[in-house]
Amino acid sequence: MNPLTVQIPQTLRYQLEMLAQREGVSLDQYVAYALARQVSSAYTLTPREDAAQQRAEFTALLQTLGSASDDEIQQALVERERAEPDASLTPEAAARVRERIAKQRER
């Protein structure tokens, strides 16, 4: 962990201390948790309102890319760079991601 010094009003510090105490954690732990929660909310998946437009743009993109024969596709697959799976991506984590994607599609 890296230290971060932030100047905040005393009233805010008091509120944070009270919340940390209520949660039974240190002020540092509570602030780190609150910041992480706020940052992660920026990455929440939301349905796109312009899905039809996005689909049309994707179709247009596919048309501009042209087509490849089965042999060309197979050759590209043979020549592609291999990457090792991320060690932190466990089968359970992958299953949770698949479940979230399926639920999102149902909406």
Phi, psi and omega in degrees: 000145178253137179288148178222123179259124182228133176273121179228156177298149181301324180295322178293317178300317179298316179298317179296319178297320180294317179295319179297318179297318179297325179276348179076030180232169179287163178299317178301314180297317182294317180296318178298318179296314182297319178294317179297319179297318180294316180294318182294334180294338178289343182254014179288133179285132176230146179297142179277134179284337183255041184300319180296318179294318179298318179298318179296319179295322179294317178299317178297320178298314179301322180292325180285338181283339181083193182230161179231148177285165177301321179295318179295321179295313179300318179297318179296321178295322179294322185274351185295154179284132179272141177235141177285141177297148177294125183298333181279350180271089180282162176304325179294318179295319178297320179296320178296320178296315179299320178297316180296321178295317180297317179296321179296321180293330180292335184285000000 
